[in-house]
Amino acid sequence: MTAPPDLLVIGGGITGQAAALAAADRGAKVEIVDFGRNAGSAANAGSLHVQMQSRFLRLNPHLADNLESSLPLYLSAVTAWEALDVRLGGVELTREGGLMLAETPAQMAFLEQKAERETAKGLDVEILGQNALRRIAPYLGAEIIGGELCRNEGKLNPLLANNRMSDALTAAGVVIHRDRIDEIVDGPVPEAHGARAYRAKRLLVAAAWGAGSMLRTVGLTIPTEPEPLHMNITEAGAYEIHHLVQHAERSITLKQFRSGQVVIGGGWPATRGAGDSVPGVRLRSLAGNVALAGRIAPGITGLRVLRTWAGYNTPVDGKATIGPVHPTSGVFLALPGDAGYTLGPIVGQTAAALALGWEPPLDPEPYAPTRWAAAA
Ligand SMILES: Cc1cc2nc3c(=O)[nH]c(=O)nc-3n(C[C@H](O)[C@H](O)[C@H](O)COP(=O)(O)OP(=O)(O)OC[C@H]3O[C@@H](n4cnc5c(N)ncnc54)[C@H](O)[C@@H]3O)c2cc1C
């Protein structure tokens, strides 16, 4: 019988991949087992979020404290992405800041309060009036009366990042199994059971929407309900939108890749797929999302939408879950808890370090899974 790997990562999205790569780079023997379906990482828009997203605050006011207390994690996350950008050989990462826009005085007041809270957590934010905003973002429409600039934010090209990550994992010798895990068994050499059994010195669960059901088998109840979301990308136009653009009250993220293509998303709903099938797009989301984008940045209205798609986000409770199921467990969790493409690398790297007994890149205590054990 061959020796079990040091680490078996369940879930091969950005979180699991970053965990696996960090462990393999330090000499660990690593395997990934991934179902190969519905990874949010394969559907995402490449926004590097840091400021609190108005959409999350609007839809989940009861989870606002979780989001706010996580702001230091977001700051670490963009630093982790900058290092990963170098490690992967460039993923078109830029950090020219993110704008959250207002069209009414009430929205400006909301942004002013939000900016105060974010400044207290160490974010580099500033409220801009209409003229100051126009100077840095001349592409904005006439209805925009001001906004919040968060200089920590940025964007990257997720297609490039995912391809480069896949190449890096292969080069680092990480073995990838295509399987669906139904059950995990904790113990000195924990096991994961799918079409076959996998053993490893440590298990790391980074399965996003798939984590909840498998964690019930080790006594944790975590709500990893998938949230089906809509996305669009246009043909290429002149490269003018350098910021990540959001709105104080409406659901939107808007940005431009270096190619000039405009990526439009930000939380318009899609339809949940039956069973394990992919989520379906809604015409109303396609039309509403691009119409709003055209009002915000009128210069893009002549561009045709080339592709539209839907994918699963896994917001959990708006706060990451990182660490062992219990202090002596061999099973570790890496769940970003919203904005998971931004948070995935830092969450995965921290969880991998804890699983392998290395110094983690940040204090994981605020994100410990014990809050779920207490809830159960
Ligand atoms: C349309 C859309 C746009 C988004 N845009 C952004 C953005 O711009 N910026 C941002 O920060 N975030 C964004 N997100 C959120 C982000 O994509 C996800 O939160 C993030 O990718 C989660 O990464 P992950 O690796 O934790 O999980 P995922 O990428 O979802 O990967 C989980 C993997 O686990 C596998 N799996 C599940 N169950 C099992 C099982 N039982 N056994 C084995 N494998 C299993 C799945 O098949 C999948 O491959 C967006 C999400 C969507 C849907």
Ligand as a Chemical Component Dictionary entry (heavy atoms), coordinates in Angstrom:
data_LIG
# 
_chem_comp.id                   LIG 
_chem_comp.type                 NON-POLYMER 
_chem_comp.pdbx_formal_charge   0 
_chem_comp.three_letter_code    LIG 
# 
loop_
_chem_comp_atom.comp_id 
_chem_comp_atom.atom_id 
_chem_comp_atom.alt_atom_id 
_chem_comp_atom.type_symbol 
_chem_comp_atom.charge 
_chem_comp_atom.model_Cartn_x 
_chem_comp_atom.model_Cartn_y 
_chem_comp_atom.model_Cartn_z 
_chem_comp_atom.pdbx_ordinal 
LIG C1  C1  C 0 -21.176 34.658 -11.611 1  
LIG C2  C2  C 0 -20.219 34.805 -10.459 2  
LIG C3  C3  C 0 -19.319 35.868 -10.434 3  
LIG C4  C4  C 0 -18.434 36.007 -9.366  4  
LIG N1  N1  N 0 -17.530 37.026 -9.386  5  
LIG C5  C5  C 0 -16.653 37.152 -8.375  6  
LIG C6  C6  C 0 -15.670 38.165 -8.419  7  
LIG O1  O1  O 0 -15.591 38.932 -9.381  8  
LIG N2  N2  N 0 -14.810 38.274 -7.374  9  
LIG C7  C7  C 0 -14.876 37.448 -6.295  10 
LIG O2  O2  O 0 -14.097 37.610 -5.363  11 
LIG N3  N3  N 0 -15.776 36.434 -6.246  12 
LIG C8  C8  C 0 -16.644 36.262 -7.264  13 
LIG N4  N4  N 0 -17.566 35.264 -7.238  14 
LIG C9  C9  C 0 -17.530 34.312 -6.133  15 
LIG C10 C10 C 0 -16.427 33.288 -6.404  16 
LIG O3  O3  O 0 -16.424 32.862 -7.728  17 
LIG C11 C11 C 0 -16.538 32.068 -5.512  18 
LIG O4  O4  O 0 -16.883 32.423 -4.200  19 
LIG C12 C12 C 0 -15.177 31.370 -5.458  20 
LIG O5  O5  O 0 -14.789 31.027 -6.757  21 
LIG C13 C13 C 0 -15.220 30.186 -4.562  22 
LIG O6  O6  O 0 -14.022 29.462 -4.759  23 
LIG P1  P1  P 0 -13.874 28.081 -4.061  24 
LIG O7  O7  O 0 -12.619 27.474 -4.570  25 
LIG O8  O8  O 0 -14.021 28.225 -2.589  26 
LIG O9  O9  O 0 -15.129 27.232 -4.570  27 
LIG P2  P2  P 0 -15.552 26.851 -6.052  28 
LIG O10 O10 O 0 -14.799 27.599 -7.061  29 
LIG O11 O11 O 0 -17.034 26.891 -6.098  30 
LIG O12 O12 O 0 -15.048 25.349 -6.171  31 
LIG C14 C14 C 0 -15.599 24.326 -5.397  32 
LIG C15 C15 C 0 -15.241 23.016 -6.080  33 
LIG O13 O13 O 0 -15.617 21.948 -5.204  34 
LIG C16 C16 C 0 -16.180 20.931 -5.997  35 
LIG N5  N5  N 0 -17.052 20.119 -5.150  36 
LIG C17 C17 C 0 -18.234 20.488 -4.593  37 
LIG N6  N6  N 0 -18.735 19.437 -3.899  38 
LIG C18 C18 C 0 -17.843 18.431 -4.019  39 
LIG C19 C19 C 0 -17.810 17.094 -3.537  40 
LIG N7  N7  N 0 -18.798 16.606 -2.792  41 
LIG N8  N8  N 0 -16.747 16.325 -3.854  42 
LIG C20 C20 C 0 -15.734 16.818 -4.622  43 
LIG N9  N9  N 0 -15.724 18.069 -5.105  44 
LIG C21 C21 C 0 -16.766 18.862 -4.809  45 
LIG C22 C22 C 0 -16.931 21.648 -7.102  46 
LIG O14 O14 O 0 -17.166 20.800 -8.197  47 
LIG C23 C23 C 0 -15.978 22.797 -7.403  48 
LIG O15 O15 O 0 -15.076 22.439 -8.414  49 
LIG C24 C24 C 0 -18.465 35.094 -8.290  50 
LIG C25 C25 C 0 -19.364 34.025 -8.318  51 
LIG C26 C26 C 0 -20.220 33.867 -9.394  52 
LIG C27 C27 C 0 -21.158 32.702 -9.416  53 
# 
loop_
_chem_comp_bond.comp_id 
_chem_comp_bond.atom_id_1 
_chem_comp_bond.atom_id_2 
_chem_comp_bond.value_order 
_chem_comp_bond.pdbx_ordinal 
LIG C1  C2  SING 1  
LIG C2  C3  SING 2  
LIG C2  C26 DOUB 3  
LIG C3  C4  DOUB 4  
LIG C4  N1  SING 5  
LIG C4  C24 SING 6  
LIG N1  C5  DOUB 7  
LIG C5  C6  SING 8  
LIG C5  C8  SING 9  
LIG C6  O1  DOUB 10 
LIG C6  N2  SING 11 
LIG N2  C7  SING 12 
LIG C7  O2  DOUB 13 
LIG C7  N3  SING 14 
LIG N3  C8  DOUB 15 
LIG C8  N4  SING 16 
LIG N4  C9  SING 17 
LIG N4  C24 SING 18 
LIG C9  C10 SING 19 
LIG C10 O3  SING 20 
LIG C10 C11 SING 21 
LIG C11 O4  SING 22 
LIG C11 C12 SING 23 
LIG C12 O5  SING 24 
LIG C12 C13 SING 25 
LIG C13 O6  SING 26 
LIG O6  P1  SING 27 
LIG P1  O7  DOUB 28 
LIG P1  O8  SING 29 
LIG P1  O9  SING 30 
LIG O9  P2  SING 31 
LIG P2  O10 DOUB 32 
LIG P2  O11 SING 33 
LIG P2  O12 SING 34 
LIG O12 C14 SING 35 
LIG C14 C15 SING 36 
LIG C15 O13 SING 37 
LIG C15 C23 SING 38 
LIG O13 C16 SING 39 
LIG C16 N5  SING 40 
LIG C16 C22 SING 41 
LIG N5  C17 SING 42 
LIG N5  C21 SING 43 
LIG C17 N6  DOUB 44 
LIG N6  C18 SING 45 
LIG C18 C19 SING 46 
LIG C18 C21 DOUB 47 
LIG C19 N7  SING 48 
LIG C19 N8  DOUB 49 
LIG N8  C20 SING 50 
LIG C20 N9  DOUB 51 
LIG N9  C21 SING 52 
LIG C22 O14 SING 53 
LIG C22 C23 SING 54 
LIG C23 O15 SING 55 
LIG C24 C25 DOUB 56 
LIG C25 C26 SING 57 
LIG C26 C27 SING 58 
# 
